């Protein structure tokens, strides 16, 4: 069978009705972003723009818009995805397979012929400082382990063959940059634009640095990843990619980049190292994959399954009775819902402390009992109102580590740069183990699970199915 790639996945989305084809001419950037954002409430579909002004390449956005779409790319149900990726990382990983002929090398542009303006990079938010690469997966070799590390970072186009790579110091790539700067060395990277979703998903799992991201991608695909030698840098790149930018980064050469519309739906800016593009390679009929940074697909790919899986693993380690976690997209990624089957009355507060310790992005953590679905905002709100009392169930942390993308946090200068502090709240909305009333809305005994279709005629079944489909598009 052909190797899985972006094209095969887009074909699947079309068959499922989750890819919208736009055939009228559009301009890159603002117009494309506006169309994708307008369709977000309709299930956040992928959108394929066949005719983009000034570009020979079609553009696709919105691929990562829903949890179910990402889980489906891994071949599992949404509710199985977190445990699946944790199990994959703990299991045997297939080594990549080196191939001589790679689709991504059908067109090779090197040296002075490199011109980033030939690709449809664009401004996504109205006050962005310039065109950004938002969908690129950056790969580099970790000098400590020899493993391939991948991640997604905002990258601003600064010239014909230059761009910035904004990797925070505590990220894996940031640590690679820091070590290279201290040693007076440069770093070879490749930026992969467009591949099967498994490639981007693997980049977000934040696996232990000893795990090779290309091996992890192969495990998610359930077959080894095909790779080929890059043309100008010392790396093996995914053979089935649509586009690859090869580059050399000088970590000692930093310039200001931003503002840029971020996941918090506010702007961020920073100083970042400069990368010089040494080659652009792509398929003859390449598809340019873009990602809308202030859209559900940015939050979905970042949070699910990687960040949620790490949170689930951490809180389960502290409280084994944890049954599910969710970081809602609508909370700007700064809140988390956790359900727990309590064994001790202190379990709720222990979950709160474990969650804050494992994920410094979190500002608010809501803990509910296992009879409350963390995927239903109405159930969580109900639990907050009938099982929570602020004087006994609220956990408050002050002067805690924050993030600079939170405009309400306190920013301050330090001898080595800037830092951020914030206040955090935990809500223990679990009921005491003894002496609390029983729910009145539970089904009678013997009827906990019924097949509603057995009671309905065909027209009523269709109405129910349509209603559930609409409801599912509202749940991210």
C-alpha positions, -999 to 999 in steps of 0.1 A, spaced: 0 0 0 12 36 -6 27 53 24 3 74 43 6 111 36 -13 144 36 -31 135 3 -44 101 15 -57 118 47 -75 146 27 -92 119 6 -105 103 39 -118 137 50 -136 142 17 -153 108 20 -164 117 55 -177 151 45 -151 169 67 -133 187 39 -148 217 22 -135 225 -14 -134 262 -23 -129 266 -60 -134 304 -64 -101 324 -65 -90 337 -31 -61 358 -18 -36 343 7 -37 354 43 -67 375 54 -93 361 30 -83 325 35 -82 329 73 -116 347 73 -132 318 54 -117 291 77 -127 311 108 -163 316 95 -167 278 91 -153 270 126 -187 268 142 -199 243 115 -176 215 129 -143 232 121 -139 214 88 -108 212 67 -109 237 38 -91 232 5 -85 263 -16 -79 252 -52 -71 287 -66 -49 310 -46 -39 343 -61 -1 346 -67 5 309 -59 9 278 -81 0 257 -50 -34 250 -35 -37 257 2 -54 235 28 -63 247 63 -83 234 93 -70 198 90 -66 195 128 -99 212 138 -115 184 159 -104 158 185 -122 131 166 -103 139 134 -69 137 151 -79 104 169 -91 90 135 -57 98 120 -42 75 145 -69 48 139 -85 50 174 -116 64 190 -115 99 206 -119 85 241 -90 60 235 -65 85 222 -48 96 254 -41 61 266 -31 51 231 -3 76 228 10 69 263 11 32 254 28 38 220 56 58 237 62 30 261 63 3 234 86 -8 206 91 19 180 99 11 143 131 25 128 126 48 98 132 33 63 156 52 40 145 54 4 164 66 -26 136 83 -45 114 107 -25 83 126 -37 95 156 -17 126 158 -39 108 161 -72 116 198 -72 149 210 -56 158 247 -52 191 256 -36 214 285 -28 208 318 -45 176 305 -62 159 301 -28 130 327 -24 105 322 3 81 346 -15 74 318 -40 54 300 -13 20 313 0 31 322 35 7 348 48 -4 371 76 -32 354 96 -42 380 122 -47 416 114 -19 430 135 7 403 128 41 417 122 45 398 89 40 365 72 44 334 94 49 297 90 23 282 113 21 246 101 57 237 98 71 209 119 107 217 128 131 188 130 166 188 145 190 162 159 195 162 196 233 161 202 229 144 236 210 114 223 214 115 185 176 112 182 154 133 159 134 159 178 104 176 163 82 204 174 60 233 160 71 269 166 60 302 152 84 313 124 83 348 109 96 354 73 123 381 76 139 380 41 142 362 8 159 332 25 157 340 63 132 335 90 130 334 128 125 302 149 108 311 182 117 281 205 113 289 242 144 281 263 126 253 282 114 236 250 136 208 235 146 228 205 153 258 228 177 237 248 194 225 216 198 261 205 212 272 239 238 244 239 249 253 204 251 290 212 273 283 242 295 261 221 297 287 192 280 262 168 251 264 144 222 240 142 209 221 111 171 220 109 144 210 84 109 225 83 83 200 71 52 216 57 24 191 49 25 154 57 1 128 73 -12 142 106 8 116 125 39 136 118 25 167 135 9 147 163 42 131 172 58 165 174 33 175 200 36 145 223 67 160 241 80 125 246 113 118 265 143 132 245 157 97 240 127 88 218 133 95 182 104 115 167 106 96 134 103 63 151 74 76 171 57 88 139 61 53 125 45 38 156 15 61 152 12 52 115 17 15 124 44 12 98 80 27 95 83 62 83 100 66 50 128 91 50 154 104 25 187 122 29 183 160 29 201 179 1 220 206 21 218 197 58 228 166 78 193 152 84 170 126 70 136 142 60 102 125 56 101 113 20 63 118 17 62 154 28 47 180 5 74 207 12 106 208 32 127 238 40 163 230 48 180 256 70 210 264 93 202 283 125 227 307 142 215 306 178 237 336 186 220 358 160 186 369 175 162 395 162 128 408 174 98 390 159 60 396 164 35 407 173 18 374 164 -18 363 172 -14 334 196 -34 306 211 -47 329 239 -62 350 211 -39 379 221 -7 389 205 28 379 216 63 390 206 98 380 215 134 377 202 143 346 183 173 331 164 176 335 127 175 306 103 190 308 68 172 286 42 197 265 22 172 246 1 135 243 -7 123 209 -19 88 199 -28 65 177 -48 58 188 -84 21 193 -75 27 203 -39 -2 211 -15 7 240 9 -7 231 44 -14 262 65 -27 264 101 -49 291 115 -33 302 148 -65 317 163 -87 288 154 -97 255 170 -71 236 149 -42 253 167 -56 245 201 -67 210 191 -33 199 177 -15 214 207 -37 201 234 -49 168 220 -36 142 225 -2 153 236 -7 179 264 -38 162 277 -20 128 277 8 143 298 -17 158 322 -36 125 325 -4 106 332 8 130 358 -25 132 378 -30 95 376 5 90 390 -6 111 421 -42 99 423 -48 65 405 -86 70 405 -84 97 378 -107 86 349 -105 114 324 -90 149 317 -99 176 292 -83 210 285 -112 230 268 -103 249 237 -127 276 248 -106 283 279 -76 295 259 -58 263 271 -55 278 306 -81 256 323 -85 218 328 -113 195 338 -105 163 356 -128 135 367 -119 111 395 -133 81 413 -125 91 448 -110 67 473 -102 93 499 -118 127 506 -85 145 499 -83 131 464 -99 161 448 -74 186 462 -45 162 455 -56 161 418 -55 200 418 -20 201 432 -7 174 408 -23 192 378 -7 225 386 27 208 393 26 191 359 15 219 336 25 255 344 1 268 317 -29 260 338 -46 287 358 -78 270 368 -84 233 375 -119 219 380 -122 184 396 -154 165 394 -166 130 403 -165 102 377 -203 104 372 -198 138 356 -185 140 320 -155 163 316 -166 166 279 -199 182 288 -196 218 300 -232 217 313 -224 188 336 -193 204 349 -212 236 357 -239 216 374 -213 199 396 -197 233 404 -231 247 416 -243 217 437 -211 201 450 -187 230 455 -185 254 485 -158 281 482 -149 282 519 -139 245 520 -133 234 483 -113 263 468 -75 260 464 -57 293 459 -21 297 447 -5 332 444 28 343 428 29 311 407 47 306 374 27 321 345 30 325 308 38 357 288 9 350 264 -16 357 293 -23 394 291 -36 394 327 -5 380 343 22 401 360 52 407 337 85 418 353 122 421 345 149 399 359 187 400 355 184 374 327 153 387 309 116 388 317 94 365 338 57 361 345 37 354 377 0 346 380 -26 335 405 -42 301 402 -74 285 415 -84 249 420 -121 239 424 -128 207 441 -163 200 429 -164 164 442 -189 152 468 -178 138 501 -175 101 503 -201 98 530 -233 117 538 -240 134 504 -274 131 487 -279 108 457 -285 122 422 -322 122 412 -316 122 375 -302 87 372 -321 61 350 -341 35 369 -323 2 376 -322 -21 346 -325 8 321 -291 24 325 -283 18 288 -310 15 262 -310 17 224 -332 46 217 -336 36 180 -355 5 191 -384 29 202 -384 52 172 -396 51 136 -372 60 107 -381 97 106 -376 101 144 -343 82 142 -331 106 115 -341 136 137 -322 122 166 -291 114 145 -292 149 131 -295 165 165 -266 145 179 -244 154 149 -251 191 155 -244 186 192 -211 168 184 -199 198 163 -204 220 193 -182 199 216 -145 204 208 
